[in-house]
Amino acid sequence: MIDLDCNSIKKEIGKRFKQFREAIGKTQAQLAEELNVYQSTVTNIEVGKTFPGVKYIHYFYETYHLNSNWLLNSSGDIFLTTEDTKSNAVSRLGCHIPKGDPKFERYLELLELMQVPVIEQLILAKLLELKVIASEEIEEYLNFVKGKKRKISTSVVGTPDS
């Protein structure tokens, strides 16, 4: 079992949160006003008394391109470029989604939200529920894909020339 010291985690996140606030050139009061919260809320996050809310992390991502992986576990750089965000999100899919596809931006948004562990767990739980609900359709699709692979492999091998 992993022993996590919640207080030290909050303090580390708080230090990075303060770095982020300073990097965007805001005082605690300015950031509190922007978020429509009390200044003490910002202070409590920075000193490690509480975690920043998911909606605020998402807001910082949308507004300032904050890398939530950096904020939560110090992975990567403090800010993401727009191109980094899209290429990282698409590569995490493990497949190609054409940029012209109307669902492309929705896929990206979900993948970006999945950077927050709690949201990732919720999305994965919902996907597992859908997998159970759509089990017949999934099985039919997998059989279809297997059939296509068999056709491709036999056409590649071919028959010997006479």
Short mmCIF file of the C-alpha atoms (twelve columns), coordinates in Angstrom:
data_MODEL
# 
_entry.id   MODEL 
# 
loop_
_atom_site.group_PDB 
_atom_site.id 
_atom_site.type_symbol 
_atom_site.label_atom_id 
_atom_site.label_alt_id 
_atom_site.label_comp_id 
_atom_site.label_asym_id 
_atom_site.label_seq_id 
_atom_site.Cartn_x 
_atom_site.Cartn_y 
_atom_site.Cartn_z 
_atom_site.pdbx_PDB_model_num 
ATOM 1   C CA . MET A 1   0.000   0.000   0.000   1 
ATOM 2   C CA . ILE A 2   1.297   3.444   -0.890  1 
ATOM 3   C CA . ASP A 3   1.512   5.823   2.032   1 
ATOM 4   C CA . LEU A 4   0.665   9.288   0.790   1 
ATOM 5   C CA . ASP A 5   1.249   12.248  3.047   1 
ATOM 6   C CA . CYS A 6   -1.654  14.472  2.023   1 
ATOM 7   C CA . ASN A 7   -0.252  17.519  3.798   1 
ATOM 8   C CA . SER A 8   3.079   17.370  1.985   1 
ATOM 9   C CA . ILE A 9   1.276   16.857  -1.348  1 
ATOM 10  C CA . LYS A 10  -0.890  19.925  -0.672  1 
ATOM 11  C CA . LYS A 11  2.200   21.958  0.210   1 
ATOM 12  C CA . GLU A 12  4.030   20.920  -2.977  1 
ATOM 13  C CA . ILE A 13  0.994   21.743  -5.114  1 
ATOM 14  C CA . GLY A 14  0.639   25.017  -3.206  1 
ATOM 15  C CA . LYS A 15  4.254   25.978  -3.996  1 
ATOM 16  C CA . ARG A 16  3.709   25.272  -7.681  1 
ATOM 17  C CA . PHE A 17  0.386   27.138  -7.596  1 
ATOM 18  C CA . LYS A 18  2.213   30.199  -6.230  1 
ATOM 19  C CA . GLN A 19  4.851   29.850  -8.969  1 
ATOM 20  C CA . PHE A 20  2.059   29.755  -11.538 1 
ATOM 21  C CA . ARG A 21  0.354   32.838  -10.052 1 
ATOM 22  C CA . GLU A 22  3.629   34.739  -10.092 1 
ATOM 23  C CA . ALA A 23  4.387   33.567  -13.641 1 
ATOM 24  C CA . ILE A 24  1.118   35.086  -14.885 1 
ATOM 25  C CA . GLY A 25  1.947   38.311  -13.043 1 
ATOM 26  C CA . LYS A 26  -0.954  38.320  -10.610 1 
ATOM 27  C CA . THR A 27  -1.120  39.170  -6.932  1 
ATOM 28  C CA . GLN A 28  -3.199  36.974  -4.660  1 
ATOM 29  C CA . ALA A 29  -5.857  39.694  -4.593  1 
ATOM 30  C CA . GLN A 30  -5.943  39.971  -8.400  1 
ATOM 31  C CA . LEU A 31  -6.223  36.223  -8.875  1 
ATOM 32  C CA . ALA A 32  -8.924  35.989  -6.203  1 
ATOM 33  C CA . GLU A 33  -10.900 38.722  -7.957  1 
ATOM 34  C CA . GLU A 34  -10.499 36.972  -11.310 1 
ATOM 35  C CA . LEU A 35  -11.808 33.718  -9.820  1 
ATOM 36  C CA . ASN A 36  -14.489 35.461  -7.767  1 
ATOM 37  C CA . VAL A 37  -13.188 33.962  -4.514  1 
ATOM 38  C CA . TYR A 38  -11.759 35.417  -1.310  1 
ATOM 39  C CA . GLN A 39  -8.044  36.163  -1.211  1 
ATOM 40  C CA . SER A 40  -7.808  33.739  1.710   1 
ATOM 41  C CA . THR A 41  -8.817  30.944  -0.688  1 
ATOM 42  C CA . VAL A 42  -5.765  31.663  -2.849  1 
ATOM 43  C CA . THR A 43  -3.595  31.927  0.280   1 
ATOM 44  C CA . ASN A 44  -4.897  28.589  1.604   1 
ATOM 45  C CA . ILE A 45  -3.997  26.867  -1.673  1 
ATOM 46  C CA . GLU A 46  -0.518  28.399  -1.725  1 
ATOM 47  C CA . VAL A 47  0.307   27.422  1.861   1 
ATOM 48  C CA . GLY A 48  -1.006  23.896  1.353   1 
ATOM 49  C CA . LYS A 49  -4.166  24.025  3.446   1 
ATOM 50  C CA . THR A 50  -6.366  23.021  0.514   1 
ATOM 51  C CA . PHE A 51  -6.205  21.840  -3.092  1 
ATOM 52  C CA . PRO A 52  -7.212  24.049  -6.015  1 
ATOM 53  C CA . GLY A 53  -10.631 23.053  -7.355  1 
ATOM 54  C CA . VAL A 54  -10.916 21.118  -10.605 1 
ATOM 55  C CA . LYS A 55  -12.942 23.910  -12.209 1 
ATOM 56  C CA . TYR A 56  -10.133 26.370  -11.425 1 
ATOM 57  C CA . ILE A 57  -7.459  24.065  -12.817 1 
ATOM 58  C CA . HIS A 58  -9.516  23.738  -15.987 1 
ATOM 59  C CA . TYR A 59  -10.001 27.528  -16.095 1 
ATOM 60  C CA . PHE A 60  -6.236  28.063  -15.788 1 
ATOM 61  C CA . TYR A 61  -5.650  25.556  -18.553 1 
ATOM 62  C CA . GLU A 62  -8.182  27.271  -20.836 1 
ATOM 63  C CA . THR A 63  -7.053  30.807  -20.001 1 
ATOM 64  C CA . TYR A 64  -3.294  30.479  -19.462 1 
ATOM 65  C CA . HIS A 65  -2.471  27.013  -20.885 1 
ATOM 66  C CA . LEU A 66  -1.409  25.788  -17.442 1 
ATOM 67  C CA . ASN A 67  -0.055  22.241  -17.596 1 
ATOM 68  C CA . SER A 68  -2.097  20.465  -14.922 1 
ATOM 69  C CA . ASN A 69  0.457   17.626  -14.857 1 
ATOM 70  C CA . TRP A 70  3.068   20.168  -13.812 1 
ATOM 71  C CA . LEU A 71  0.779   21.654  -11.151 1 
ATOM 72  C CA . LEU A 72  -0.288  18.322  -9.670  1 
ATOM 73  C CA . ASN A 73  2.896   16.255  -9.932  1 
ATOM 74  C CA . SER A 74  5.636   18.552  -11.332 1 
ATOM 75  C CA . SER A 75  5.766   16.753  -14.713 1 
ATOM 76  C CA . GLY A 76  6.688   18.828  -17.732 1 
ATOM 77  C CA . ASP A 77  6.712   22.588  -18.121 1 
ATOM 78  C CA . ILE A 78  4.473   25.061  -16.320 1 
ATOM 79  C CA . PHE A 79  2.722   26.107  -19.554 1 
ATOM 80  C CA . LEU A 80  1.672   24.158  -22.627 1 
ATOM 81  C CA . THR A 81  1.716   25.570  -26.112 1 
ATOM 82  C CA . THR A 82  -1.470  25.113  -28.111 1 
ATOM 83  C CA . GLU A 83  0.327   22.869  -30.588 1 
ATOM 84  C CA . ASP A 84  1.825   20.751  -27.768 1 
ATOM 85  C CA . THR A 85  -1.616  20.330  -26.259 1 
ATOM 86  C CA . LYS A 86  -3.220  19.137  -29.490 1 
ATOM 87  C CA . SER A 87  -0.388  16.819  -30.524 1 
ATOM 88  C CA . ASN A 88  -0.148  15.312  -27.018 1 
ATOM 89  C CA . ALA A 89  -3.896  14.779  -26.884 1 
ATOM 90  C CA . VAL A 90  -4.089  13.160  -30.307 1 
ATOM 91  C CA . SER A 91  -1.086  10.918  -29.629 1 
ATOM 92  C CA . ARG A 92  -2.755  9.719   -26.421 1 
ATOM 93  C CA . LEU A 93  -5.684  8.476   -28.489 1 
ATOM 94  C CA . GLY A 94  -3.491  5.864   -30.132 1 
ATOM 95  C CA . CYS A 95  -5.245  6.445   -33.441 1 
ATOM 96  C CA . HIS A 96  -5.650  9.116   -36.047 1 
ATOM 97  C CA . ILE A 97  -8.637  11.436  -35.878 1 
ATOM 98  C CA . PRO A 98  -8.845  13.737  -38.902 1 
ATOM 99  C CA . LYS A 99  -8.757  17.397  -37.886 1 
ATOM 100 C CA . GLY A 100 -11.759 17.972  -40.146 1 
ATOM 101 C CA . ASP A 101 -13.855 15.547  -38.105 1 
ATOM 102 C CA . PRO A 102 -16.494 17.562  -36.200 1 
ATOM 103 C CA . LYS A 103 -15.785 15.465  -33.092 1 
ATOM 104 C CA . PHE A 104 -12.065 16.297  -33.121 1 
ATOM 105 C CA . GLU A 105 -12.305 19.273  -30.720 1 
ATOM 106 C CA . ARG A 106 -14.591 17.301  -28.357 1 
ATOM 107 C CA . TYR A 107 -12.075 14.452  -28.243 1 
ATOM 108 C CA . LEU A 108 -9.311  16.930  -27.452 1 
ATOM 109 C CA . GLU A 109 -11.343 18.566  -24.702 1 
ATOM 110 C CA . LEU A 110 -12.013 15.214  -23.023 1 
ATOM 111 C CA . LEU A 111 -8.382  14.201  -23.275 1 
ATOM 112 C CA . GLU A 112 -7.258  17.488  -21.809 1 
ATOM 113 C CA . LEU A 113 -9.704  17.104  -18.937 1 
ATOM 114 C CA . MET A 114 -8.309  13.625  -18.323 1 
ATOM 115 C CA . GLN A 115 -5.067  15.255  -17.166 1 
ATOM 116 C CA . VAL A 116 -6.863  15.734  -13.851 1 
ATOM 117 C CA . PRO A 117 -6.823  12.306  -12.157 1 
ATOM 118 C CA . VAL A 118 -10.328 12.603  -10.654 1 
ATOM 119 C CA . ILE A 119 -11.829 13.493  -14.025 1 
ATOM 120 C CA . GLU A 120 -9.843  10.722  -15.709 1 
ATOM 121 C CA . GLN A 121 -11.284 8.187   -13.242 1 
ATOM 122 C CA . LEU A 122 -14.837 9.429   -13.870 1 
ATOM 123 C CA . ILE A 123 -14.472 9.308   -17.649 1 
ATOM 124 C CA . LEU A 124 -12.937 5.830   -17.549 1 
ATOM 125 C CA . ALA A 125 -15.700 4.602   -15.234 1 
ATOM 126 C CA . LYS A 126 -18.341 5.910   -17.659 1 
ATOM 127 C CA . LEU A 127 -16.538 4.255   -20.582 1 
ATOM 128 C CA . LEU A 128 -16.548 0.945   -18.720 1 
ATOM 129 C CA . GLU A 129 -20.298 1.326   -18.102 1 
ATOM 130 C CA . LEU A 130 -20.823 1.988   -21.801 1 
ATOM 131 C CA . LYS A 131 -18.697 -1.025  -22.667 1 
ATOM 132 C CA . VAL A 132 -21.091 -3.242  -20.695 1 
ATOM 133 C CA . ILE A 133 -24.168 -1.591  -22.223 1 
ATOM 134 C CA . ALA A 134 -22.815 -1.851  -25.767 1 
ATOM 135 C CA . SER A 135 -21.152 -5.265  -25.418 1 
ATOM 136 C CA . GLU A 136 -23.010 -6.778  -28.405 1 
ATOM 137 C CA . GLU A 137 -22.059 -3.881  -30.686 1 
ATOM 138 C CA . ILE A 138 -18.452 -4.081  -29.498 1 
ATOM 139 C CA . GLU A 139 -18.299 -7.821  -30.183 1 
ATOM 140 C CA . GLU A 140 -19.779 -7.291  -33.634 1 
ATOM 141 C CA . TYR A 141 -17.191 -4.583  -34.358 1 
ATOM 142 C CA . LEU A 142 -14.293 -6.751  -33.145 1 
ATOM 143 C CA . ASN A 143 -15.456 -9.628  -35.368 1 
ATOM 144 C CA . PHE A 144 -15.657 -7.209  -38.294 1 
ATOM 145 C CA . VAL A 145 -12.091 -5.984  -37.644 1 
ATOM 146 C CA . LYS A 146 -10.806 -9.572  -37.342 1 
ATOM 147 C CA . GLY A 147 -12.488 -10.419 -40.646 1 
ATOM 148 C CA . LYS A 148 -10.846 -7.424  -42.351 1 
ATOM 149 C CA . LYS A 149 -7.434  -8.431  -40.977 1 
ATOM 150 C CA . ARG A 150 -7.867  -11.974 -42.300 1 
ATOM 151 C CA . LYS A 151 -8.773  -10.643 -45.756 1 
ATOM 152 C CA . ILE A 152 -5.751  -8.328  -45.744 1 
ATOM 153 C CA . SER A 153 -3.334  -11.037 -44.626 1 
ATOM 154 C CA . THR A 154 -4.563  -13.524 -47.256 1 
ATOM 155 C CA . SER A 155 -4.360  -10.899 -49.993 1 
ATOM 156 C CA . VAL A 156 -0.786  -10.034 -48.956 1 
ATOM 157 C CA . VAL A 157 0.288   -13.688 -48.870 1 
ATOM 158 C CA . GLY A 158 -1.603  -14.392 -52.097 1 
ATOM 159 C CA . THR A 159 -1.453  -17.588 -54.062 1 
ATOM 160 C CA . PRO A 160 1.659   -18.997 -55.710 1 
ATOM 161 C CA . ASP A 161 2.123   -18.165 -59.380 1 
ATOM 162 C CA . SER A 162 1.333   -21.034 -61.720 1 
# 
